[in-house]
Amino acid sequence: MSTELKKTDEARIADEIVSVLPAGIARACSPDRDSIRYTVRSEGMKLRTIVLRRASLQKLAEDADRAVKVEYLQRDLLDSAAKRVEFRYPRLSHFIKIRRAAPGFPIACVV
């Protein structure tokens, strides 16, 4: 798949996920190489930033269950809008694994 086609798929999926928010409150920021970012401006929402990783969006574009997963992300975004300042896909907790060095002392490790 060409690079330009991948970028189009990523942007289309990102727009599909963000489309559940009321019109006009989410604006795309200038994209960087690793993620697509949106800023959110609304009085009634705590949410200010949406960050969607390009690698995860690429995997989602090729997934057979894409429609179901996008619908889940849309629900999660709506639920998070009133509770969190930042929405990330995938969440940072996805990258953190708890390892135990000694009994009772967990150490977080980013992989």
C-alpha positions in Angstrom: 0.0 0.0 0.0 1.4 3.4 -0.9 2.3 6.0 1.7 -0.2 8.5 0.3 -3.0 5.9 0.5 -2.1 5.0 4.1 -2.2 8.7 5.1 -5.7 9.0 3.5 -6.9 5.9 5.3 -5.5 7.2 8.6 -7.1 10.6 8.2 -10.4 9.1 7.2 -10.6 6.8 10.2 -9.5 9.6 12.5 -12.2 11.9 11.1 -14.7 9.0 11.6 -13.8 8.6 15.2 -13.9 12.4 16.0 -17.2 12.9 14.1 -19.2 11.9 17.1 -18.4 15.2 18.8 -20.6 18.2 18.1 -19.8 19.9 14.8 -17.1 22.6 14.9 -15.6 22.0 18.3 -12.7 19.6 17.2 -10.1 21.1 14.9 -7.2 19.1 13.4 -3.8 20.4 14.4 -0.8 20.2 12.0 -0.1 16.4 11.9 3.3 15.0 12.9 4.9 11.8 11.7 3.6 9.6 14.5 0.2 10.9 15.3 -2.9 12.9 14.3 -3.9 15.5 16.8 -7.1 17.5 17.4 -7.8 20.4 19.7 -11.2 20.6 21.3 -12.9 23.9 22.4 -16.2 23.7 24.2 -17.5 25.1 27.4 -19.3 22.0 28.6 -16.4 19.5 28.0 -13.3 18.9 29.9 -11.6 17.3 26.9 -9.0 19.6 25.2 -6.8 17.2 23.1 -7.3 14.1 21.0 -4.2 12.1 20.0 -4.5 9.2 17.6 -1.3 7.2 16.8 -0.8 6.6 13.1 0.5 3.1 13.5 -2.6 2.1 15.4 -4.9 3.7 12.8 -3.1 1.8 10.1 -3.7 -1.5 11.9 -7.3 -0.5 12.4 -7.7 0.2 8.6 -6.6 -3.3 7.8 -8.7 -5.0 10.5 -11.8 -7.0 9.5 -13.7 -5.8 12.6 -12.9 -2.1 11.9 -16.5 -0.9 12.0 -17.0 -2.4 15.5 -13.8 -1.1 16.8 -14.4 2.4 15.5 -17.9 2.4 17.1 -16.2 1.4 20.4 -13.7 4.3 20.1 -16.5 6.7 19.3 -18.4 5.7 22.4 -15.2 5.8 24.5 -14.5 9.3 23.1 -18.0 10.6 24.1 -17.7 9.1 27.6 -14.2 10.6 28.0 -15.2 14.1 26.8 -16.6 15.0 30.2 -14.1 13.2 32.3 -10.6 13.5 30.8 -8.5 16.4 29.4 -6.8 14.2 26.8 -8.1 11.2 24.8 -5.4 8.9 23.3 -5.7 5.9 21.0 -4.2 3.6 22.1 -4.2 4.6 25.8 -0.8 4.9 27.4 -1.7 2.1 29.8 -1.5 -0.2 26.8 2.3 0.3 26.7 3.0 0.0 30.4 3.4 -3.4 32.0 3.8 -4.0 35.6 6.8 -6.1 36.6 7.6 -7.3 40.0 11.3 -6.9 41.1 10.8 -8.0 44.6 7.6 -9.3 46.4 5.3 -6.4 47.0 7.3 -3.8 45.0 5.8 -3.2 41.5 8.0 -1.5 39.0 6.4 0.1 35.9 8.2 -0.5 32.6 7.5 1.1 29.3 7.8 -1.3 26.3 
